[in-house]
Amino acid sequence: MLVRSLYLSDHVKNLGDAFAPLQKFKGKLNPEKSTFKVASSMFLQYLVTQKETEANPSQLSARLEMKSPTTIKEV
């Protein structure tokens, strides 16, 4: 689960919206796997920063270097 907000005032509401289903269905989070206030990190193969979410640069370069299919069988 990833919760991001542009403004601090919106972040409290967004956290409430994210945690509401957990409370409703008695879900639990593992605190050892939880991180808060991270400047940038990899999350589900995406690079997440304070300003934006980008595709993983290593996966992006692999896709850009991939040759286009030339036959019907390759498609």
C-alpha positions as CSV (number, residue, x, y, z in Angstrom):
1,M,0.0,0.0,0.0
2,L,1.4,3.4,-0.9
3,V,-0.2,6.7,0.2
4,R,1.1,9.9,-1.3
5,S,-0.2,13.4,-1.2
6,L,1.0,16.7,-2.6
7,Y,0.0,18.7,0.5
8,L,0.2,17.7,4.2
9,S,-3.4,18.7,4.8
10,D,-4.5,16.2,2.2
11,H,-2.2,13.5,3.5
12,V,-4.1,13.0,6.8
13,K,-7.3,12.5,4.8
14,N,-5.6,10.1,2.3
15,L,-4.2,8.0,5.2
16,G,-7.6,7.8,6.7
17,D,-9.1,6.6,3.4
18,A,-6.3,4.0,3.0
19,F,-6.6,2.6,6.5
20,A,-10.4,2.6,6.7
21,P,-10.8,-0.8,4.9
22,L,-8.2,-2.2,7.2
23,Q,-10.2,-1.2,10.2
24,K,-13.5,-2.3,8.7
25,F,-12.2,-5.8,7.9
26,K,-9.8,-6.1,10.9
27,G,-6.8,-6.1,8.7
28,K,-3.3,-5.8,10.2
29,L,0.0,-4.4,8.9
30,N,3.4,-5.7,9.7
31,P,5.3,-2.8,11.3
32,E,8.7,-4.4,10.3
33,K,7.7,-4.0,6.7
34,S,6.2,-0.5,7.0
35,T,8.2,2.6,6.3
36,F,7.0,6.2,6.8
37,K,8.3,9.5,5.4
38,V,10.6,8.1,2.8
39,A,12.4,10.5,0.4
40,S,12.6,8.0,-2.4
41,S,12.2,4.2,-2.7
42,M,11.4,1.4,-5.0
43,F,7.8,0.2,-4.7
44,L,6.3,-2.5,-6.9
45,Q,9.0,-1.9,-9.6
46,Y,8.4,1.8,-9.6
47,L,10.8,4.5,-8.3
48,V,8.7,6.7,-6.0
49,T,10.0,10.1,-5.0
50,Q,8.4,13.0,-3.2
51,K,7.4,14.7,-6.5
52,E,6.5,11.8,-8.8
53,T,6.3,8.1,-9.6
54,E,8.6,6.8,-12.4
55,A,9.1,3.4,-14.0
56,N,12.1,1.5,-12.8
57,P,15.0,2.8,-14.9
58,S,16.6,-0.7,-15.3
59,Q,13.4,-2.2,-16.7
60,L,12.8,0.8,-18.9
61,S,16.2,0.5,-20.6
62,A,15.6,-3.2,-21.1
63,R,12.3,-2.5,-22.9
64,L,13.9,0.3,-25.0
65,E,16.7,-2.0,-26.1
66,M,14.3,-4.9,-27.1
67,K,14.0,-5.5,-30.8
68,S,10.6,-5.1,-32.5
69,P,9.1,-8.3,-33.8
70,T,9.6,-8.9,-37.5
71,T,7.5,-11.9,-38.2
72,I,4.0,-13.0,-37.3
73,K,5.4,-15.8,-35.1
74,E,7.4,-13.3,-33.1
75,V,4.3,-11.2,-32.4
